């Protein structure tokens, strides 16, 4: 699944509810899920990690949709490698 497809799927699935909550609540949920991902990375199984990574991605897609931004466009910043040095792999000090 491509990022744009995933973002559209999340908008169809949760968009109305997430927009009703608003951007501040979405950022709070995203932050909470990021914490759960951190815990899964430290102490969880691969299955736990995949689960939490999916949750973080879903909330990030919701936030992008509410801000009327594209995850594809955001990812494009890294299409040529490091945005700072322009190298792949990064050669920044």
GINORKA-V135035 format. One record per residue. N is the residue number from 1. RES is the residue in one small letter. SS is DSSP state (H for helix, E for strand, - for the rest). PSI is psi in degrees with one decimal (NA if undefined). OMEGA is omega in whole degrees, 0 to 359 (none if undefined). Layout:
n=N res=RES ss=SS psi=PSI omega=OMEGA
n=N res=RES ss=SS psi=PSI omega=OMEGA
This chain:
n=1 res=x ss=- psi=134.8 omega=178
n=2 res=x ss=- psi=157.7 omega=181
n=3 res=x ss=H psi=-44.2 omega=181
n=4 res=x ss=H psi=-40.0 omega=178
n=5 res=x ss=H psi=-42.7 omega=180
n=6 res=x ss=H psi=-44.5 omega=179
n=7 res=x ss=H psi=-42.6 omega=179
n=8 res=x ss=H psi=-39.5 omega=178
n=9 res=x ss=H psi=-44.8 omega=179
n=10 res=x ss=H psi=-37.2 omega=179
n=11 res=x ss=H psi=-40.9 omega=178
n=12 res=x ss=H psi=-36.4 omega=185
n=13 res=x ss=H psi=-46.4 omega=188
n=14 res=x ss=H psi=-3.4 omega=190
n=15 res=x ss=H psi=-50.1 omega=183
n=16 res=x ss=H psi=-44.0 omega=181
n=17 res=x ss=H psi=-43.1 omega=181
n=18 res=x ss=H psi=-39.7 omega=177
n=19 res=x ss=H psi=-36.2 omega=178
n=20 res=x ss=H psi=-35.2 omega=177
n=21 res=x ss=H psi=-39.0 omega=179
n=22 res=x ss=- psi=167.3 omega=183
n=23 res=x ss=H psi=-47.0 omega=181
n=24 res=x ss=H psi=-40.8 omega=179
n=25 res=x ss=H psi=-35.6 omega=178
n=26 res=x ss=H psi=-41.4 omega=177
n=27 res=x ss=H psi=-39.5 omega=178
n=28 res=x ss=H psi=-45.0 omega=178
n=29 res=x ss=H psi=-42.5 omega=178
n=30 res=x ss=H psi=-44.0 omega=180
n=31 res=x ss=H psi=-42.4 omega=178
n=32 res=x ss=H psi=-43.9 omega=179
n=33 res=x ss=H psi=-34.2 omega=177
n=34 res=x ss=H psi=-39.2 omega=175
n=35 res=x ss=H psi=-40.8 omega=178
n=36 res=x ss=H psi=-36.0 omega=176
n=37 res=x ss=H psi=-43.4 omega=179
n=38 res=x ss=H psi=-42.9 omega=179
n=39 res=x ss=H psi=-41.0 omega=180
n=40 res=x ss=H psi=-35.2 omega=178
n=41 res=x ss=H psi=-40.8 omega=182
n=42 res=x ss=H psi=-42.5 omega=191
n=43 res=x ss=H psi=-5.3 omega=188
n=44 res=x ss=- psi=177.7 omega=177
n=45 res=x ss=- psi=171.3 omega=176
n=46 res=x ss=H psi=-40.2 omega=178
n=47 res=x ss=H psi=-43.9 omega=177
n=48 res=x ss=H psi=-44.1 omega=181
n=49 res=x ss=H psi=-44.4 omega=177
n=50 res=x ss=H psi=-42.1 omega=179
n=51 res=x ss=H psi=-51.9 omega=183
n=52 res=x ss=H psi=-35.2 omega=176
n=53 res=x ss=H psi=-40.5 omega=176
n=54 res=x ss=H psi=-41.3 omega=179
n=55 res=x ss=H psi=-42.9 omega=178
n=56 res=x ss=H psi=-44.6 omega=180
n=57 res=x ss=H psi=-40.1 omega=180
n=58 res=x ss=H psi=-44.6 omega=180
n=59 res=x ss=H psi=-34.4 omega=176
n=60 res=x ss=H psi=-41.2 omega=177
n=61 res=x ss=H psi=-40.5 omega=178
n=62 res=x ss=H psi=-43.8 omega=179
n=63 res=x ss=H psi=-46.1 omega=179
n=64 res=x ss=H psi=-43.0 omega=180
n=65 res=x ss=H psi=-44.1 omega=180
n=66 res=x ss=H psi=-30.7 omega=178
n=67 res=x ss=- psi=0.8 omega=182
n=68 res=x ss=- psi=43.8 omega=178
n=69 res=x ss=- psi=159.5 omega=181
n=70 res=x ss=- psi=128.0 omega=174
n=71 res=x ss=H psi=-35.2 omega=177
n=72 res=x ss=H psi=-45.7 omega=180
n=73 res=x ss=H psi=-39.3 omega=179
n=74 res=x ss=H psi=-41.7 omega=181
n=75 res=x ss=H psi=-28.5 omega=182
n=76 res=x ss=H psi=-25.8 omega=178
n=77 res=x ss=- psi=-28.4 omega=183
n=78 res=x ss=- psi=8.3 omega=186
n=79 res=x ss=- psi=-31.3 omega=182
n=80 res=x ss=- psi=12.2 omega=182
n=81 res=x ss=- psi=-150.1 omega=183
n=82 res=x ss=- psi=125.6 omega=179
n=83 res=x ss=- psi=-21.7 omega=182
n=84 res=x ss=- psi=-49.7 omega=184
n=85 res=x ss=- psi=-14.0 omega=180
n=86 res=x ss=- psi=12.8 omega=183
n=87 res=x ss=- psi=157.9 omega=178
n=88 res=x ss=- psi=107.9 omega=1
n=89 res=x ss=- psi=165.3 omega=181
n=90 res=x ss=- psi=137.7 omega=179
n=91 res=x ss=- psi=12.1 omega=179
n=92 res=x ss=- psi=147.3 omega=180
n=93 res=x ss=- psi=NA omega=none
